[in-house]
Amino acid sequence: MGRGATLVPPWTRGHVITHVARAGDSLCRLLTWARTGVETPQYTGMDARAAEIEA
C-alpha cells in the first residue's frame, strides 16, 4: 500500500504519510511549550531534525 508513486518523487505514499505524522509530532512539541511554558523546541537541532526526517 505505502509503496505507490506520489507527486513528489522519489517519495512513496509511505514517505508522505510518515512525513505528515512526524510533522504532527514536532508541532505537538511546540504546543506543549505554548501550553506549559516549558521550553520544548520543535527539534533539538538541525541534526535531530534531519535524523527524524530520515527515520
Backbone as JSON, one array per atom type, in Angstrom:
{
  "sequence": "MGRGATLVPPWTRGHVITHVARAGDSLCRLLTWARTGVETPQYTGMDARAAEIEA",
  "N": [[0.81, -1.19, 0.0], [1.86, 1.35, 0.87], [3.79, 1.83, -1.0], [3.25, 3.04, -3.38], [3.46, 5.41, -6.11], [3.95, 9.01, -5.88], [3.2, 12.55, -6.17], [5.53, 13.73, -5.51], [8.21, 12.69, -6.33], [11.26, 11.19, -5.27], [9.59, 10.07, -3.38], [7.45, 7.72, -1.76], [3.99, 6.78, -1.13], [4.05, 5.96, 1.49], [6.26, 7.39, 2.5], [5.22, 10.0, 2.39], [3.0, 9.85, 4.13], [4.31, 9.22, 6.53], [5.9, 11.49, 6.81], [3.96, 13.5, 7.24], [2.88, 12.58, 9.64], [5.12, 12.68, 11.4], [5.66, 15.4, 11.27], [3.42, 16.32, 12.56], [3.98, 15.33, 15.12], [6.2, 16.94, 15.77], [5.02, 19.44, 15.83], [3.3, 19.12, 17.95], [5.12, 19.19, 20.03], [5.75, 21.91, 20.04], [3.25, 22.93, 20.75], [3.03, 21.89, 23.32], [5.0, 23.38, 24.6], [3.84, 25.94, 24.35], [1.54, 25.56, 25.89], [2.46, 24.78, 28.45], [4.61, 26.37, 29.07], [7.08, 25.36, 29.4], [10.13, 25.1, 27.93], [10.15, 23.58, 24.9], [11.46, 22.75, 22.21], [10.72, 22.52, 18.68], [12.44, 20.85, 17.28], [15.52, 19.49, 18.48], [17.71, 20.4, 17.21], [19.26, 20.99, 14.01], [20.51, 18.65, 13.14], [19.12, 16.72, 14.59], [16.6, 17.13, 13.53], [17.02, 16.37, 10.85], [17.67, 13.68, 11.27], [15.29, 12.72, 12.36], [13.57, 13.09, 10.21], [14.75, 11.4, 8.33], [14.45, 8.95, 9.62]],
  "CA": [[0.0, 0.0, 0.0], [2.63, 2.56, 1.02], [4.87, 1.91, -1.97], [2.79, 3.67, -4.61], [4.06, 6.68, -6.52], [3.31, 10.26, -5.45], [3.57, 13.71, -6.98], [6.82, 14.23, -5.02], [9.19, 11.63, -6.49], [11.11, 9.74, -5.27], [8.83, 9.62, -2.21], [6.29, 6.85, -1.92], [2.89, 7.18, -0.25], [4.51, 5.73, 2.85], [7.09, 8.53, 2.88], [4.36, 11.17, 2.6], [2.22, 9.63, 5.35], [5.24, 9.32, 7.66], [6.29, 12.9, 6.91], [2.85, 14.22, 7.86], [2.78, 12.13, 11.04], [6.26, 13.21, 12.18], [5.47, 16.85, 11.36], [2.44, 16.48, 13.63], [4.7, 15.13, 16.39], [7.04, 18.11, 16.06], [4.13, 20.55, 16.18], [2.82, 18.85, 19.32], [6.14, 19.69, 20.96], [5.56, 23.36, 20.15], [2.02, 23.15, 21.51], [3.36, 21.62, 24.72], [5.73, 24.57, 25.04], [2.86, 27.02, 24.5], [0.59, 25.23, 26.95], [3.09, 24.63, 29.76], [5.68, 27.34, 29.29], [8.34, 24.63, 29.48], [10.75, 25.16, 26.6], [10.12, 22.3, 24.2], [11.62, 23.11, 20.8], [10.17, 21.62, 17.67], [13.54, 19.91, 17.13], [16.64, 19.91, 19.33], [18.71, 20.99, 16.33], [19.11, 20.59, 12.61], [20.89, 17.24, 13.0], [18.0, 15.94, 15.11], [15.53, 17.26, 12.54], [17.38, 15.52, 9.71], [17.58, 12.28, 11.7], [13.87, 12.39, 12.5], [13.01, 13.0, 8.86], [15.29, 10.18, 7.71], [13.86, 7.78, 10.28]],
  "C": [[0.86, 1.26, 0.0], [3.71, 2.75, -0.03], [4.48, 2.6, -3.28], [3.45, 5.01, -4.87], [3.26, 7.87, -6.0], [3.7, 11.37, -6.42], [4.88, 14.32, -6.52], [7.87, 13.11, -5.1], [10.52, 12.05, -5.86], [10.31, 9.21, -4.09], [7.68, 8.71, -2.62], [5.16, 7.4, -1.05], [3.28, 7.0, 1.21], [5.38, 6.87, 3.37], [6.21, 9.74, 3.23], [3.57, 11.03, 3.9], [3.11, 9.78, 6.58], [5.66, 10.76, 7.88], [5.2, 13.71, 7.63], [2.73, 13.86, 9.34], [3.9, 12.72, 11.89], [6.18, 14.73, 12.29], [4.46, 17.15, 12.45], [3.09, 16.31, 15.0], [5.51, 16.37, 16.75], [6.18, 19.32, 16.44], [3.52, 20.36, 17.56], [3.84, 19.31, 20.35], [6.0, 21.21, 21.13], [4.3, 23.69, 20.94], [2.23, 22.89, 23.0], [4.07, 22.82, 25.32], [4.75, 25.71, 25.29], [1.93, 26.8, 25.69], [1.23, 25.28, 28.33], [4.1, 25.72, 30.1], [7.05, 26.69, 29.44], [8.93, 24.56, 28.08], [10.85, 23.77, 26.0], [10.23, 22.61, 22.71], [11.05, 22.06, 19.86], [11.18, 20.5, 17.39], [14.67, 20.41, 18.01], [17.76, 20.53, 18.52], [18.51, 20.46, 14.92], [19.51, 19.14, 12.39], [19.75, 16.35, 13.49], [16.83, 15.97, 14.13], [15.79, 16.33, 11.36], [17.25, 14.04, 10.06], [16.13, 11.84, 11.81], [13.21, 12.22, 11.13], [13.47, 11.71, 8.2], [14.65, 8.92, 8.3], [12.43, 7.58, 9.82]]
}
